[in-house]
Amino acid sequence: MSDKTMAVGLDIGTAFIQCERDDASGNGTVSTTVRDCYSELPYEEDFEETLKAQGVHYIRDDKKIYILGEDAFRQAGMSEFSAKDGEEILKRPMRNGILNPSSPKTALVILRAILKACVEKGIGPARKGEIMYFSVPSVPVDSNLDPVFHGSLCEKFFRDLGYDARPLGEGLAVVFGSNPKQFSKDGPVPFTGIGISHGAGMVNFCLAERGRPICEFSVVRAGDWVDDRVALMTGEHKTKVSRVKERRLDFTKIDQEDPILVALDVYYTQLVSYVFGEFAKKFSSNKGFIEDPIEIVLSGGTASPPGFDAKVKQVLGSMSLPFRVHDVRMAGNGNREDMLKTVARGCFIRAKQAAKKADTK
């Protein structure tokens, strides 16, 4: 296999960066996950030496040290003990699925550092002719946010690193990564249905037919909205809420004595009602009609708690849609790892297709 067929798929998420890339030999893939966050501390030379010795991922300027990824998440948890009320300990270079507009210069530098570390981990820089597909959010139906600038910045950054970088709609990446089907009398039709990516900053939708996008859009209310509401109502720091959500939330057995879990259940129910209310409005306003039932596939970290699909089925059951739903299923095996990796996997599949096509020319 030549270098020309090397491929990489990248999910640029608000909370996590996920990458799937051909290994150095071209005989397998390497999957990498990096938490998309940072914490900032005053610069101290001795502290920097400690970070170096411990292998902590960070960058710095003359005044501050920026700890990145999982190291930042861990450090933020410790800092909660001394944090002031309302203090933002853990920060993100992205918000609502795009570059954080509150501090764009800092956010861009940090996002680039995290992206480069995620893509190159275990493999190294771009190889000759390496094709990359990276996820971009769709235009939201409930906000005036414009994802075009964000996508253009990412594309330029990756091309400067040496990749043949190409954007792919996040919802369409779910379709490629999970293969929803339409169930006709002649048999299942592959890559035909609805892929949904439930991220921290956005929920992205795509209705596709045989891998061709028919309708793509997003909603700007997702996992971060839940965390913000729960933190406000329980008085806990957002990082603690996030840890509880990732490690203990299971909708099939909510501990009624735990206020964080109870609040998560309440606000998740509100989130699902809102998101799929927008989903129903979007599709009901269209004039199209789908004759045979289709699958809806759920992916993303926000959708990963057990029992999430049951919440979605309950809400969809009360809605009038211009198509029949054959089933609502979780991506992959439904575990958190599969749910997180679906978009990157879909981008990789698309990149691999393009790479093989280029190799035949």
DAHUMO-V927619 format. One record per backbone hydrogen bond with DSSP energy under -1.0 kcal/mol. NH is the residue of the N-H (numbers start at 1). CO is the residue of the C=O. E is the energy in kcal/mol with one decimal. If there is no record, write none. Layout:
# DAHUMO-V927619
nh->(NH,NH)
co->(CO,CO)
e->(E,E)
This chain:
# DAHUMO-V927619
nh->(5,6,8,9,10,11,13,13,17,18,19,20,21,22,23,30,32,34,36,37,38,39,41,43,48,49,50,51,52,53,54,55,56,59,61,65,66,67,68,69,73,74,75,76,77,78,79,80,81,82,87,91,95,98,100,107,108,109,110,111,112,113,114,115,116,117,118,119,120,121,123,124,130,131,132,133,134,135,136,141,151,152,153,154,155,156,157,158,159,160,161,162,163,164,165,166,168,170,173,174,175,176,177,178,179,182,183,184,187,189,192,193,194,195,196,197,198,199,203,204,205,206,207,208,209,211,212,214,215,217,218,219,221,223,224,226,227,228,229,230,231,232,233,234,235,241,242,243,244,245,246,247,248,249,251,253,258,262,263,264,265,266,267,268,269,270,271,272,273,274,275,276,277,278,279,280,281,282,283,284,285,290,294,295,296,297,298,299,300,302,304,308,311,312,313,314,315,316,317,318,319,326,329,331,334,339,340,341,345,346,347,348,349,350,351,352,353,354,355,356,357,358,359)
co->(2,3,131,20,133,18,11,16,34,11,32,9,30,7,28,21,19,17,15,35,91,67,65,63,44,45,46,47,48,49,50,52,51,66,64,41,59,39,57,37,69,70,71,72,73,74,75,76,78,79,84,38,98,95,93,103,104,105,106,107,108,109,110,111,112,113,114,115,116,117,120,120,127,6,164,8,166,10,168,218,147,148,149,150,151,152,153,154,155,156,157,159,158,130,163,132,134,136,169,170,171,172,173,174,175,189,293,187,184,182,180,208,295,206,297,204,299,202,219,197,217,195,215,193,212,191,209,207,207,205,139,203,219,199,200,222,223,224,225,226,227,228,229,230,231,237,238,239,240,241,242,243,244,244,306,250,255,258,259,260,261,262,263,264,265,266,267,268,269,270,271,272,273,274,275,276,277,278,279,280,281,322,324,181,327,194,329,196,339,198,301,305,307,308,309,310,311,312,313,315,316,294,296,298,331,335,336,337,341,342,343,344,345,346,347,348,349,350,351,352,353,354,355)
e->(-1.6,-1.8,-2.1,-3.4,-2.2,-3.1,-1.3,-1.4,-3.3,-2.0,-2.7,-2.7,-2.0,-2.4,-2.5,-3.0,-2.5,-2.6,-2.6,-1.6,-2.6,-2.0,-2.4,-2.7,-2.2,-1.9,-1.7,-2.3,-2.4,-2.3,-1.7,-1.2,-2.4,-2.0,-2.3,-3.0,-3.2,-2.5,-2.7,-2.2,-1.9,-2.3,-2.3,-2.7,-1.5,-1.5,-2.0,-1.0,-1.3,-1.4,-2.1,-3.2,-3.1,-1.7,-2.8,-2.9,-2.3,-1.9,-2.4,-2.9,-2.3,-1.7,-2.4,-2.9,-2.5,-1.9,-2.3,-2.6,-2.3,-1.0,-1.8,-2.1,-2.3,-1.7,-2.1,-2.1,-2.1,-2.3,-2.0,-2.5,-2.2,-2.3,-2.3,-2.1,-2.4,-2.3,-2.3,-2.4,-2.2,-2.4,-1.2,-1.0,-2.3,-2.8,-1.5,-2.3,-2.2,-2.3,-2.2,-1.3,-1.4,-2.3,-2.3,-1.5,-2.3,-1.8,-2.6,-1.2,-1.5,-3.0,-2.0,-1.5,-2.4,-2.4,-2.3,-2.5,-3.0,-2.4,-2.1,-2.3,-3.1,-1.5,-2.7,-2.8,-2.5,-2.8,-1.7,-3.5,-1.6,-1.5,-1.4,-2.2,-1.4,-2.1,-3.1,-1.5,-2.3,-2.7,-2.2,-2.7,-2.6,-2.2,-2.3,-2.1,-1.6,-1.9,-2.6,-2.0,-2.4,-2.5,-2.4,-2.2,-2.6,-1.0,-2.3,-1.9,-1.8,-2.3,-2.3,-2.5,-2.1,-2.1,-2.7,-2.4,-1.8,-1.7,-2.4,-2.8,-2.0,-2.3,-3.1,-2.4,-1.1,-2.2,-1.9,-2.2,-2.0,-2.4,-2.0,-2.7,-1.4,-1.5,-2.3,-1.6,-2.3,-2.8,-2.8,-1.7,-2.0,-1.6,-1.3,-1.8,-1.3,-1.9,-2.5,-2.1,-1.9,-2.9,-1.9,-1.3,-1.7,-2.9,-2.5,-2.3,-2.1,-2.3,-2.4,-1.7,-2.6,-2.5,-2.4,-2.3,-2.4,-2.1,-2.4,-2.8,-2.1,-2.0,-2.5,-2.5,-1.9,-2.2,-1.9)
